[in-house]
Amino acid sequence: MTAYFEGTLRHFTMPIDLHGTPFQLRVWNALRAIPYGETRTYSEIAEIIGNRRAIRAVGAANGANPVPILIPCHRVIGKDGSWGGYAGGLDMKKALLKREGACAGGVE
């Protein structure tokens, strides 16, 4: 985590033993594929996992993420560019995205 916060680690490769529903696991795996410094929308994640109508369920899976940052749910934003939610609070989400050079809602 220190390397991540220092900006020298951009992708976690350690194995993570995740426990969740099959749907949650699909969402979390899709989140792990979002590159550092980029964002995806809830609807894009729903499309990626093959269930484009499951936008709210994607948000719920994000909220149930057991290892934020390792599974970068902070990189998921609203279709309109809004921040969406984050279990660690929106200030933390904004700080993480800013650290990574990503922005949302026109705010850097």
Secondary structure as a PSIPRED ss2 file (coil, helix, strand):
# PSIPRED VFORMAT (PSIPRED V4.0)

   1 M C   1.000  0.000  0.000
   2 T H   0.000  1.000  0.000
   3 A H   0.000  1.000  0.000
   4 Y H   0.000  1.000  0.000
   5 F H   0.000  1.000  0.000
   6 E H   0.000  1.000  0.000
   7 G C   1.000  0.000  0.000
   8 T C   1.000  0.000  0.000
   9 L C   1.000  0.000  0.000
  10 R C   1.000  0.000  0.000
  11 H C   1.000  0.000  0.000
  12 F C   1.000  0.000  0.000
  13 T C   1.000  0.000  0.000
  14 M C   1.000  0.000  0.000
  15 P C   1.000  0.000  0.000
  16 I C   1.000  0.000  0.000
  17 D C   1.000  0.000  0.000
  18 L C   1.000  0.000  0.000
  19 H C   1.000  0.000  0.000
  20 G C   1.000  0.000  0.000
  21 T C   1.000  0.000  0.000
  22 P H   0.000  1.000  0.000
  23 F H   0.000  1.000  0.000
  24 Q H   0.000  1.000  0.000
  25 L H   0.000  1.000  0.000
  26 R H   0.000  1.000  0.000
  27 V H   0.000  1.000  0.000
  28 W H   0.000  1.000  0.000
  29 N H   0.000  1.000  0.000
  30 A H   0.000  1.000  0.000
  31 L H   0.000  1.000  0.000
  32 R H   0.000  1.000  0.000
  33 A C   1.000  0.000  0.000
  34 I C   1.000  0.000  0.000
  35 P C   1.000  0.000  0.000
  36 Y C   1.000  0.000  0.000
  37 G C   1.000  0.000  0.000
  38 E C   1.000  0.000  0.000
  39 T C   1.000  0.000  0.000
  40 R E   0.000  0.000  1.000
  41 T E   0.000  0.000  1.000
  42 Y H   0.000  1.000  0.000
  43 S H   0.000  1.000  0.000
  44 E H   0.000  1.000  0.000
  45 I H   0.000  1.000  0.000
  46 A H   0.000  1.000  0.000
  47 E H   0.000  1.000  0.000
  48 I H   0.000  1.000  0.000
  49 I C   1.000  0.000  0.000
  50 G C   1.000  0.000  0.000
  51 N C   1.000  0.000  0.000
  52 R C   1.000  0.000  0.000
  53 R C   1.000  0.000  0.000
  54 A C   1.000  0.000  0.000
  55 I H   0.000  1.000  0.000
  56 R H   0.000  1.000  0.000
  57 A H   0.000  1.000  0.000
  58 V H   0.000  1.000  0.000
  59 G H   0.000  1.000  0.000
  60 A H   0.000  1.000  0.000
  61 A H   0.000  1.000  0.000
  62 N H   0.000  1.000  0.000
  63 G H   0.000  1.000  0.000
  64 A C   1.000  0.000  0.000
  65 N C   1.000  0.000  0.000
  66 P C   1.000  0.000  0.000
  67 V C   1.000  0.000  0.000
  68 P E   0.000  0.000  1.000
  69 I C   1.000  0.000  0.000
  70 L C   1.000  0.000  0.000
  71 I E   0.000  0.000  1.000
  72 P C   1.000  0.000  0.000
  73 C H   0.000  1.000  0.000
  74 H H   0.000  1.000  0.000
  75 R H   0.000  1.000  0.000
  76 V E   0.000  0.000  1.000
  77 I E   0.000  0.000  1.000
  78 G C   1.000  0.000  0.000
  79 K C   1.000  0.000  0.000
  80 D C   1.000  0.000  0.000
  81 G C   1.000  0.000  0.000
  82 S C   1.000  0.000  0.000
  83 W C   1.000  0.000  0.000
  84 G C   1.000  0.000  0.000
  85 G C   1.000  0.000  0.000
  86 Y C   1.000  0.000  0.000
  87 A C   1.000  0.000  0.000
  88 G C   1.000  0.000  0.000
  89 G C   1.000  0.000  0.000
  90 L H   0.000  1.000  0.000
  91 D H   0.000  1.000  0.000
  92 M H   0.000  1.000  0.000
  93 K H   0.000  1.000  0.000
  94 K H   0.000  1.000  0.000
  95 A H   0.000  1.000  0.000
  96 L H   0.000  1.000  0.000
  97 L H   0.000  1.000  0.000
  98 K H   0.000  1.000  0.000
  99 R H   0.000  1.000  0.000
 100 E H   0.000  1.000  0.000
 101 G C   1.000  0.000  0.000
 102 A C   1.000  0.000  0.000
 103 C C   1.000  0.000  0.000
 104 A E   0.000  0.000  1.000
 105 G C   1.000  0.000  0.000
 106 G C   1.000  0.000  0.000
 107 V E   0.000  0.000  1.000
 108 E C   1.000  0.000  0.000
